[in-house]
Amino acid sequence: MTDEGKLIELLQRHQAGDRSVEGDILELVDTYFRRSLRPVVAKVFGTNVVGTTGNDGQCRYTEMVNDFFVKVLDKRPDAFWKAQTAAALRTWASVVIANQMRDALNRQKLGKQILADILPLVEQRRTYFQERYHKTFEEFLDRLASWESSSDKSLQLRAVALRHRYVDGMTWRDIAQQLGLSDEALNKIRKQAGDDFGGRAI
């Protein structure tokens, strides 16, 4: 079975209420990232990668998985199902990228071999975040993981919103649309996150 066929089967099971397949979906998305990351990073950053840029949104996970996900979703004609599934896939892809970044940073600290293709993306995100908020990107990713594993739904939502912004590079407008939030509600989430990070707006 092709990756597309396997993923569509898992998504159908998930839609039917089988939450046990989420790990398999994440694993499949992770495999796709690892296979497809090199050409995407080369396209976005070029061969001479610099660590910082003025635009924190220039490399987005949607560029990495778009072709694959379009193929998958086109196998189902139901527009509503496709829209719901696209949102779920974007969230899962976001989790994969954040996990890969945390793994890369941890392995780098320990002097272990890492997936070199993700380094430009990690370095760009790390430099931007530290210059803007004077916090380490490692601390930020750990905080996201802590929020996400909490039983508090508001903390889980905060993690998703902040991950979409600082891992995926989405605009705040796109995040509000993705999560079905008003500008006011999203601004409240940003303020709460900023308070948690020492009071500076985030």
C-alpha positions, 0 to 999 in steps of 0.5 A, a space after each residue: 500500500 502506498 503512503 497515500 493509501 495508508 494515510 487515507 485509511 488511517 484518516 477514515 478510521 480516525 474520522 469514525 472515532 478510532 483515536 488509537 490511530 493518531 500515533 500511526 498518523 504521526 509516524 507516517 507524517 514524520 516519515 514523510 517529513 524526513 524524506 522530503 525535508 532536504 529539497 524544501 529547505 534548499 528551496 526556501 533557504 538556498 544553499 548558503 543558509 543564514 541563521 536569521 532573517 527578517 521574516 519569521 514566516 518564510 518556511 512553513 510546514 505547509 510547503 513541506 507536506 502540501 503536495 502529499 496531502 493534496 494527493 491524499 485528500 483528493 481521493 475523497 470527494 466530500 468537501 466537508 470531510 476534506 476541509 476537516 481532515 486538512 485542518 487535522 493534518 495541519 495540526 499533526 504536521 505541526 506536532 511533528 515539526 515541533 518534536 523534530 526541532 526539540 529532538 534536534 536541539 537536545 541531540 545537538 546539546 549532547 553532541 549526537 548526530 542529528 537530522 542535518 536537513 532540519 538544522 536551518 529551520 531550527 536555527 532560523 526559528 531559534 535566532 528569531 525567538 531569542 532575539 525577539 523575546 530573550 528566551 531560549 527556543 528550547 525553553 519555549 518548545 519545552 513549555 509548549 510540550 508541557 501545555 499540550 500534555 496538560 488536562 487544562 483545555 485552555 493550556 492545550 489551545 495556547 500550545 496549539 496557537 503558539 506552535 502554529 506561530 513560532 514553529 510553523 510560521 503561520 500568521 496570527 490571522 491564519 491561526 485564528 481562522 484555523 482554530 475558529 477563534 475571534 481576534 479578541 480570543 486569540 489576543 487573550 491567549 497571546 497575553 496569557 502566554 506572554 504573562 507566562 513568559 515574564 510579562 512580555 507580549 508574545 
